[in-house]
Amino acid sequence: MRFANPFAPKPKGQGSERSDQIKGWVRRALALPDEALMTVSEIDCRDMKCPGKETIVLVMEQGRKGWILRLLVPIDQVTQELVDRRARDPAAQVR
């Protein structure tokens, strides 16, 4: 019997493509410059509003303090419409 190692590195592929897709949506929704760096992560949600997992996008722009855009759904449930809606919601942006 084989057990999955939760700490093993994830192979580059579908997760990376999904992350790139979400970064593109965020970049367009917030009109971020090409130089802005982003990371997309799925974490355990500590807020009662989300169902266990949430996706966070860390945005880093040169000369500015980094901040997060919170998407209150797991990474596989993020849509462009959700990104657009959360980008307009100041409460979704943790600065």
Secondary structure, DSSP 8 states (H G I E B T S, - for coil): -----TTS---SSHHHHHHHHHHHHHHHHTT--TT-EEEEEEEE--STTSSSEEEEEEEE-TTS--EEEEESS-GGG--HHHHHHHHT-GGGEE-
